[in-house]
Amino acid sequence: MSQGKNRASWRIGFAYAGILIGAGFSTGQEVLQFFASHGMISIAGIILAALILMFFGRQAAKLGFRLNADSHETPLRALFGEKLGRVIDYVLIFFLYGIAVVMIAGSGATFNQAFGIHPQIGVLIMIFISFCTLLLDFNKIVNIIGGITPLLVVAVIIIAGYNILNPETPYSEVNSVVDPSRTPSSFWWFDAITYAGLALATGFSFLSIMGSEAARHAIARRGAIYGGLIMMVMMVLINIGVLSIMPSANNVPLPAMEMASNIAPWLGAIYSIIIILLIFNSVVGLMYPFLTRFTEPFSGKYKIMLVGALIVAYLVSNVGFVELVNIVYPILGYIGLAISVALLIRWIVNKNTKKKLL
C-alpha cells in the first residue's frame, strides 16, 4: 500500500479509536468495571476484546464502503432485513444518544475532580464546544477526532508506565484486593465479549460512514484494524495501570486521574484536559450519526435537532456519570453482539458462496 493510502488508513484508525476512547475508557472507569475488577486474568480479556474489535470493525467498515452508507440505517437493514433492521436501527440510535449523554456527564465529573468546577458548569462547557464542532463538515470532524487521539497514546504510556513500575500492591496480591462485584458478570471472558459488543455498537455508525468516505476498500478495512490495534495497546496499559493502584482505584470515580496524580499533581491536571478532549471526541462521534439519522447534515432541521438534543443531554446528565455507565453500557453491549453475529454470518456466507453479498 502506498504511503498516501496508509496515511488515510491510519486517519480512519485514529478516528475509530478516538470515538471508542471516551469518558469511561480514558478515566479508567470502563476498564475497572469490565476488566480490572476480575484481577490479572483481565489481560486475557482485553486481548480477546481487541481481536473482536479488529475483526468486526473491519467488516463494518467494508460494509459501509460497499453500501456507500451515509448513516447506519442502510448497513443494518442489509444485515437484518427490513423489519428487524428498522427495530435495531432505532434501538441503536437511542442508545448511541444515551452514550453521548454518559460522556457529557463524564465531562462534568472530570471538570469537578480536576479543577473544582461545578459539574453542571463543566457539562455546559462540553455542550458548547460540541455544538460548535457539529456545525463543521464531516471531514473536518474526522480530522479533529483523529488528531486528538495521539495525545492520549503519549499520556497513557507515561502515566500507566510509571504506575506499572511503582504498584501500590504487588501484582502477586492483586487478585485479593479487587472487587468482582463491580463487574457486569462473574465471567471475565463474557465481560470481554460484552465490552467488545459495546465498543462495536458505539463505533458502528461512525465507522460505517467513514468506510463509505474512504477512497478504496483496502483503506477502509485497514483503518478499522489499525483502530483496533490502538485500542488494544491503550486498554492493556490502562488496565495494568488500574491494577497497580488497587485497592485505591475502587474508591475514586476517575482511576486514570489518580494514576496521573501519583506522579505529580500538575500531571493529573494535564491528563484531565486530555480526558476532556477525548470525551469531546466521543460526544461528537456519537451525536453526528444520531443527528444525521433523522435529518440532512447541516440543514435547518439538523441544527434545530442538535440544539434540542444537547438541551435534553444537559438535563439527563444530572443523573450522574457512574450511575449512567452502569445502566446504559451493558444494554448497548448486547446490541453490539447482535451486530457482530450478523457480520460474522455475512462474512461466512461471502467466504463460501460465489455470489458476494453487498
Sequence and secondary structure as in RCSB ss.txt:
>XXXX:A:sequence
MSQGKNRASWRIGFAYAGILIGAGFSTGQEVLQFFASHGMISIAGIILAALILMFFGRQAAKLGFRLNADSHETP
LRALFGEKLGRVIDYVLIFFLYGIAVVMIAGSGATFNQAFGIHPQIGVLIMIFISFCTLLLDFNKIVNIIGGITP
LLVVAVIIIAGYNILNPETPYSEVNSVVDPSRTPSSFWWFDAITYAGLALATGFSFLSIMGSEAARHAIARRGAI
YGGLIMMVMMVLINIGVLSIMPSANNVPLPAMEMASNIAPWLGAIYSIIIILLIFNSVVGLMYPFLTRFTEPFSG
KYKIMLVGALIVAYLVSNVGFVELVNIVYPILGYIGLAISVALLIRWIVNKNTKKKLL
>XXXX:A:secstr
  HHHHHHHHHHHHHHHHHHS HHHHHTHHHHHHTGGG TTHHHHHHHHHHHHHHHHHHHHHHHHHHT SSSHHH
HHHHH HHHHHHHHHHHHHHHHHHHHHHHHHHHHHHHHHH   HHHHHHHHHHHHHHHTTS HHHHHHHHHHHHH
HHHHHHHHHHHHHHHS SS GGGGGGT  GGGSSSS HHHHHHHHHHHHHHHHHHHHHHHHHHSSSHHHHHHHHH
HHHHHHHHHHHHHHHHHHHTTTGGGG S HHHHHHHHH HHHHHHHHHHHHHHHHHHHHHHHHHHHHHHS TTSH
HHHHHHHHHHHHHHHHGGG HHHHHHHHHHHHHHHHHHHHHHHHHHHHHHHH SS   
